[in-house]
Amino acid sequence: DAKTTQPTSMDCAEGRAANLPCNHSTISGNEYVYWYRQIHSQGPQYIIHGLKNNETNEMASLIITEDRKSSTLILPHATLRDTAVYYCIVLAGKLIFGQGTTLQVKP
Amino acid sequence: KAGVTQTPRYLIKTRGQQVTLSCSPISGHRSVSWYQQTPGQGLQFLFEYFSETQRNKGNFPGRFSGRQFSNSRSEMNVSTLELGDSALYLCASSLVEVTTNTGELFFGEGSRLTVL
């Protein structure tokens, strides 16, 4: 029952910004958007989360549209180690992971 | 500090058997949640425990159960194993309940179960 829609896969050149979109058109007013990533054979890793305002940390930036129906995760300078599956999740009492976006960073 | 520890990392069982997986959360974390990951279904939420109480549950049959101890360590049990239970079982810990919207989850490396 994922409440988010993400592209299945994306490519990005090493050193360039990776912009990963997510649609969450049915999000409720008090539901947060979380981003996690999973590198092959490892457990998912928390990246960032937000409610209304844009957020930035040492890993990434999260841009949430004013109507909150979509968001974009930005990795400012992608490296080969950023190749992973990225999950956009709306926290509705529990984390429901969708299929995620497989980001391939290429040299 | 030490991360989330899951044991065993790999195990093989046969249909009809039962299995118990263990998860030791990060020190000080009181919430433990469990997920099943398969190639076909992706990551699916099983249940969350906080202060020894189950706080939330996913859509899994009663064969899947869990518990949390007073030291926050958690176990999950799967009885009468089926071939479809073959999966990576991930445990995650958090300072607070996931439902509070103020915590991030820290995942372990997972326990890979193969049912023959």
Boltz contact constraints between the chains, C-beta under 6 A:
constraints:
  - contact:
      token1: [A, 32]
      token2: [B, 101]
      max_distance: 6.0
  - contact:
      token1: [A, 43]
      token2: [B, 90]
      max_distance: 6.0
  - contact:
      token1: [A, 43]
      token2: [B, 107]
      max_distance: 6.0
  - contact:
      token1: [A, 43]
      token2: [B, 108]
      max_distance: 6.0
  - contact:
      token1: [A, 43]
      token2: [B, 109]
      max_distance: 6.0
  - contact:
      token1: [A, 43]
      token2: [B, 110]
      max_distance: 6.0
  - contact:
      token1: [A, 44]
      token2: [B, 107]
      max_distance: 6.0
  - contact:
      token1: [A, 46]
      token2: [B, 104]
      max_distance: 6.0
  - contact:
      token1: [A, 91]
      token2: [B, 101]
      max_distance: 6.0
  - contact:
      token1: [A, 93]
      token2: [B, 99]
      max_distance: 6.0
  - contact:
      token1: [A, 94]
      token2: [B, 45]
      max_distance: 6.0
  - contact:
      token1: [A, 94]
      token2: [B, 56]
      max_distance: 6.0
  - contact:
      token1: [A, 97]
      token2: [B, 42]
      max_distance: 6.0
  - contact:
      token1: [A, 97]
      token2: [B, 43]
      max_distance: 6.0
  - contact:
      token1: [A, 99]
      token2: [B, 42]
      max_distance: 6.0
